[in-house]
């Protein structure tokens, strides 16, 4: 359970059912707004605002840009 208004990466991972590494990748992509890297006696720690809110990111490959007349030029 997060303390106060902040939670750790491990707590967010348990909340979403994903790994800590995935939470760190999502932080790097900007999916967790308000995440802060805080200096603690044991080292630097990411703190995430609680309750956890995660932006949805688009999965997969970006769509191809289709130029006009591309299908006609291919001969199919």
N, C-alpha and C positions, 0 to 999 in steps of 0.2 A: 504494500500500500504506500503510495507516495506521501511524502511529508509536506504538509502545507500546500502551496500552489505549484510545486515543482516535482517532477519525477525523473528517475534516471533512465538510461538507455535500457537496462535490464528490465525495469518495470514496464516500459513501453513495449518491449519485445514480448513479455509475458501477456500484456493486455491484448496485443494484436495476434499473438500466436506465431510470431516470426523470430528469426535469430537476432542477436545483438548486432551482428555484422550488417544485416539487412537494414536495421534501424539507422546505423551509421551511414550507409549508402544513401538512404532516404534523406537524412539530414544534409548530406553533401549536395543532393539534388534540390534542396530547398522545400522538401515536402512537409517538414515540421516548422511552421512559422514560429518565431520567438525562441528557438533553441539557442542556448547560451553555453559557451565553453568557459567553465569556472575553474579557477586555480584553487585546489584543496591541498591539505597537508600531504596526502598520498599521491598527488599529481593532478593533472587536468581532467575534468569530468564534464560530460555533456549533461545539461539539465534541460528538460522539456516542460513547457507549461502544462499543468494539469487542470481540467481533464484533457486527455490527449486528443488532439485534433490533427488529422492528417489530410493533406490535399491529395486528391486522386491524380495520379500521373497516367499518361497514355502509355500503354504497353505495346511492345512490338515495334516492327519496322515502320518508318514513316511512309505515307502513301507516295507513289510515284507521281511526278508531274506529267500530265498527259497533254501533249501539244496537239493543236488542231490539225487534222489531216493525217495524223500518225497512222491510224488504221488503214487509210486508203493507200498510203505509200508502201505499206508492208506487203501488199499484193494478196492479202487474205480476205 
